[in-house]
Amino acid sequence: MLSTKQPTAQNNRSYILLICGAAALGGFLFGFDTAVINGAVAALQAHFQANSVLIGLAVSLALLGSAIGAFFAGQISDRFGRVRVMIIASILFTISAIGSGLPFGIWDFIFWRILGGVAVGAASVIAPAYIAEVSPAHLRGRMGSLQQLAIVVGIFLALLSDYFIAVSAGSATAPFWFGIAAWRWMFWTEIPPAILYGVAALRIPESPRYLVAQGRESEAAAVFAKVDRTIDVRTKIQEIRDTVLRDRTAKFSDLLSRRGGLIPIVWLGMGLSIFQQFVGINVIFYYSSVLWRSVGFNEASSLWITVITSVTNIVTTLVAIAFVDKFGRKPLLVLGSIGMTLTLGAMATVFSNAAVDPAGNPVLAGSQGIIALLAANLYVFCFGFSWGPVVWVLLGEMFNNQIRAVALAACATIQWVANFLVSTTFPPLLESFGLGTAYALYATAAAMSFFFVLFLVKETKGIELEDM
């Protein structure tokens, strides 16, 4: 446990931020692990003499590993606790980072990446669940947004470390420290934060709602006394006792209605997860360096601008943290959907009318380039204050105490599958129909997300988890 001294009401917010920040380290590793391979792809292909199909599998199969990790994390956390899942994820992150830097061939490298993906999936489930369960209602949106902030900071630092390692060594294939190839060090930079995640998990309290479900009510009361001194702890314990499963662990069958289909709230969570991916955010980041090069920047400058774009993502997530508990979840999602529809529509129009060079890359001349660059950055801004963080906030809080972990696991699994589908269909879509068509499809998804939120999503700002 962290300090056992009872904090004053004035210090509660700092304590909540501390324990939620420790849980959000899983989000940091989520972002770092998924982005760190970007700087090593070309070096891996050269080192293993692998074809593009194998390299594509090395990237995409990690996403399916994430789906597997997300699928099982909910039931494991209901059985053994939220903190223990964090510790397991920390161990998997560490082993994956070590193995990814020491592969004997492309297939064992793929294995290590899948293992890391399992850890990513588990972290994507457990962090929002834990943060929602320890945060007071009036702070839950801001604390829940820490997950997305940690993800984008992880992406930024992964890209930044890749950049500096490659520049310092001369290239990703060149020797770096101790004569070891730079691309290996790119993966090993994940080891310190992976270990830190496990150490931090060992020093934070277990979720009080999990403790009540296990009959450990005195421990739950002690946690509530530290995170929110304004509540009547006995009353809160009784409310939780009435809304959790005491006789058994929740199962995926609990998500089914009497007619056999999924209950509506789970469909709603899955819809949020799918739209978060179908608006094409990952494609925007994957293709951003080509976008910059199409308007005249060289390769090094393009990579650096991609790093700067990730900083934009961090700043806009801070905007969400500032306003999600003030304006609510639904207004931010609606505004984000409108902004993404307009900016993706602008990019679709520009690239549909762009010239193409002999290599097949788009060439934007004059105002086309300026419009594309502005639209791309505004798109990242619109996603960053809305669908990026707010979906994680909602998934952490929208389900009742009985099904929260398994429902969140189901929704996160669908999110990783959607991520896999978007990432793997983009290259053939680009080759067959062009970038303009791709952006038009993502703009259509953004427009559909507007109506989805407007008519189906209910506001959860300020509502206690026991009243969901």
N, C-alpha and C positions, 0 to 999 in steps of 0.2 A: 504494500500500500504506500501511497504518498503520505505526507505528514499526517499523523493522527490527531494533531491539535485541532480543536474546533475553531474554524475561521469565523471572523465577525461577518455580519451581513455585508459590510463594505468590501470584504475580501472574497466573497463568494464568487463573483464574476471572474476574478483572476484564477481561482481554483478550477472553475468550470472550463475556462479557456485552456488551462493546463492539461486537464485530463482529455478534453475533446481534441486538443492539438496532438496529444500522444496517439490517440486513435487514428487521427487523420494522417499520421505518418504512413499508414497503409495506402492512402490515396497518393501520397508523394511517390511511393515505390511503384504504384499502379502507373503513374505518368512516366516515371523514369524508365521503368522496365520496357514499356511499350515504345518509347522514343529512342532509347539508346542504340538500337540496332541501325538506325538511319545512317549514322556516320560510318558504319562498318560493312554495309551491304556490298559495295564494290570490292573491298578488300577480301571479304569472305568468298566472293565469286572467283576472284583471281587465285586465292590460296588453295581452294579445293577444286579448282577447274570445274566448277558446277555450272550447269545450264540454268537458264532463267526460271524454268519450272521448279527446280529444287530450291533456288533462292526464294521464289515466291512462296513455296511451302514453308520455308524457314520463318518467314514473316507471318503468313496467314494462319498456320497451324497453332501458333501461340494464342491466337484469338479463340480458337476452339478449345484450347486448354483452359482459357479464362471462363468459357461457358461451363466446362466441367467443374472447375473450382467454385463458381457461383452456384451451380446446381446443388452441390453437396454441403456448402457452407452453412445454409440455414438450419438444416436438421442437426448437423454437428454442433452448432452453437447452442441450439436448444437443449441438447443432451449434455454437453460438457462446458458450456459457458462461452460468452463473447470473448473474454480475454484469452482463453486457451486457443481459440481459433486464430487470434492475432499472433500468438507465439508460434503456432504451426506455420502460418503464412511467412513469418520472419525467417524461420528455418528453411523453408522452400525457396524464398528469395535469395538467401545466402548461398545455398547449394547450387541454384541455377546460375547465379552470377559467377561463381568459381568455375563451374563446368563449362559455361559458355565461352570463357576465356581459355579453356584447355581442351578443346575438342580434338579428337583423333581423325574425324571425318565429318562429312556434312550430315550424316544421319544421327550421330550422337549429339551434334550441335542442335539439330532439330529437337531431339529429346530434351535437352537442357532448356530450350526455349519453351517447349510445351510445359515443362515443370514450372518454369517461371510464370507461364500463363495461368496455371492452376492457382498459384499464389495471388496473382493479380485478381482473378475472379473471386477468390475468398475475401480479399481485402475490399473489393468493390461492394460486397454484401455487408460485411461486418462493421465497417466504419460508419455508414449512415445509420445502421440499426443501433449501434452503441451510443452514438452521439445523440440521436433522438431520445433514447431511453434515459440518459443522465441529465439532459438539459431541461430547465424550466421552460414552460410554454412561451413566455415572452422573449426568450433568447434562442429558442430552438431553430428558427430560420437562419439566424446569423451563425450559430454553431454548426448547423448542417451544411452551410455553404463552405465551411472550412474544408470539406471533402473535395469540392471542385477546385478551391484555391490550391490545395496541396497537389492535386493532379496537374494543374497547369504549371505550378512551380517545378514539379518533378520533370515535366516535359522540357521546360526552359533550361534547367540545369543539366539535363541529359544532352540537349543540343549544344549547350555552351561548352560542356566538358569534351564532347566529341570534337567540336571546332578547335579548341585550344590544344588538345592532344594531337590532332592531325596537323595543325599548323606548327606546333613545336617539333614534331617528328619529321615534318616535311610532307608526309602523306600517311594515310591509315595503314598502308602496307610496310612503311619504313620502321626500323628499330626505334624504340623509345627507351624508357628506363631499363637498365640492366640488359640492354640488347634485345629485349622482347618486343615483338611487333606491336605497333600502336593500337591496332584494332582489339587486341586482347585486353589492353589496359582500359579501353572504353567500357567493356563489360565489368571489369574488376572494380571500377569506380562505384558500382552499386553495392559493394560489400559493406562499407562502413554504415550507410543509412539502413541497410537491411538488419544489421546487428543492433543498431540503435533502436529500431522499431521493436525488436524483441525485448530489449532492456526496458524500454518505456512501458511496454505492455505488462511487464512484471511488477511495475510500480504504480499502476492505476487500479482503482477499485472495480469490482465486477458490477455489471449492470444491476441496479436495484430491482428492476422488473423481472430479470432472470432469477435473482435471489429469492424473490417472493414465490415464483413458480416452483422453486426447489424447497420451499418451506423454511428458508433461512431468513426469517423476517427480522431478527435482531440485527443482522448484518445489513439488510436493506435499509432499516431505519437509520443506522449509522451513516450510510451513504447519503440518504436524503437530508439528514441533519447538516451535512457538510455542503451540499450543493444548493439547498434552498431552505433557509431558516425561516421563511415567511409562511410555510405550510404547516398544517397539523399533520405530523408524521403518522400518527395512528389512523387518522381518517384516510390518508393517502394509501397506506398499506392495505386497509380494508377495501378501498376502491380497486386496487390492483388485484387483490385476492379474488374479487368478484369477476374479473375480466381475463384471467389467465387459466391455462390448463394445468391443474394440479396433479391429475391422476396419470398423465402420460405425456410424452413428447409430441409436439405437433408434427403432422405428416402432410405430404402433398395432397393426400386424399381429403384433408380438411379444407382445401381450396375449391372443392367441388360442391355444386348446389345439389338439391334433392333430385333434380332432373338429370344430373350427371355431367353437366357442363361446368365450366369455371364460374365462380361467383362474380358478379359485375365489377366489384372493386379491383379484382385481380386483372380482368380485361382492361380496366382503365390504366392500371400501372404498367401493363405490357404495352398499351398504346403509347403512353408517355415515353417508354424506353425505345420503342421502334421509331417514333418520330424524331427523337433526339439524334439518332443515327442516320435516318433517311434524308435529313436536310443536308447531308454531305459534309459535315464538319471535318471529318478525317481526310476526305479527298482534298478539301481546300488546303490543308496543311501538307499533304503529300505532294501536291502539285504546285505549291507556292513558289518553289525555287525556279521551276520552269516558267511560271508567270513572270517573275522578275526578269529572267533572261530574255523573254520575248519582247521586253520593252527596252533592252539595251544594256542591262547589267551583266558583268562577267560572273563566272561560276562562284568565286570566293565571295564576291559582294552579294550574290543571290543567297548563299548560305547564311551570311551575316544578317541579311534583311529578314530571313526566316526566323532567326533567333529574336530579332526585334519584334516580329509579329507575335511571338509567344509572350513577350513582355506586355503587349497590348491585351492579350488574353488574361494575364494576371491582373492588370489594372481594372479591366471591366468586371472581373470577378469580385474585386473589392467594392465596386459600385453595387453589385448584387448584395453583398454582405451588409452594406450600409442601409439598403432600402427594403430588403425582403421582409423584415418584421414591421416595417412602417407602412409600406404600400400593399403588402400581401403577395402571395404566390401567383394568383391568377392574373392580375394586371401586368406583372412582369412577363409572364409567358405570352400574353396577348400582344404586348408591344414588341416582344422579340420576334414573334411569328410575322407580324406586319413588316418589321425591318428586314428580316431575312428574305421574305418574298420579294420585296422591292430590290434589294441588293443582288440577290441571285438572278432575278429577272434581268437586271442591267447587265450582269456578266454574261448571261445567256445570249442577249442581244448583241453585245460587243463581239463575242467569240464566234457567233454564227456568221458575222459579216467580216471576220478577219481574213487576211491573206495567209497563205501557207508557204513556208520555205521548202526547199528540196528534200529536207529531212522529215517533213511532215509536221513541224512545229508551227504554232500560230505566230504571226508577226503583226503586232499592233502598231499602227502608225498614228502620230499626232495625238489628237484628243482621245482616240480609242484607248491608248495606253494609260492615260491619266484616269479615264473613267473606270477602267478595269482595276487599277491599283486602289483607287478610292473605294470602289464597290467591295473589293476583297477585304479591305481593312474595316469598313463599316459592317460587313457581314460578320467578321470575327467579333466586333464590338457588340452587335445585336445578339449573337449567340452567347457571348461571354457574360452578359448581365441577366440572361433569361434561361434558356433551355439548358445551358451548361450546368450551372449550380442548382437551379430551382427544381429540376427533375430529381436530383439526388435528395434534396430537402423533402420533397413530397413522398418519394419512395420510402424514406426513413420514418415518416410520421403518419401516412395515410391509412395504414392497416391497423387493426385492433391488436391488443396484446396477445391474443391466442394464436394468431397466424402471422405476426409481423416478420419473423425471421424466414419462414418458409416462403411466404408471399414475396418478400423482397428478393429471395434467392431465385424464384421463378422469373421475376421481372428482370433481374440482372442477367440471368441466363439468356433470355430473349434478346436483351440489349447486345450481348456479345455475339450472338448469332446474327443479329442485324448488322453489327459492325463488320463481321466477316463477309456477309453478302454484299454490302456496299463496297468494301475494299477489294473484293475479288472480281466484282462485275465492272468496276471502273475501267480497267485496261481494255477489255474487249469492247466496252461501250465507247470508249474514246477512239479506238481503232476503226470501229465500224460506222459510227455516226458523228464523231467529233465532239469537241469540248462544249460547244454551244448547246447541243442536245443534252449532254450530261447535266449541265447547270440548269437547263430548263426543267428536267425531271426533279432535281433537288428543290427548285423554286416551287414546283407543283406540290411537293411534299410539305414545304413550309406553309403554303396557302392552306392545305388540308389541316395542318396542325392548328391554324387559327380557329377554324370551325370546331375542331375537336375540343379545344380548351374552352371556347366560348359556350358551348352547349353541354359539355359533359363533366368538366372539372369543377369541383367545388372548392371554395376557399377554406384553408385550414389554419390560417393565421390565428394564434392565440388560443387555440382549442387544446385542452388537455388530451394526452394520449388515451386516457381511460374513457373519453367521450367520443372517440373516433367511431 
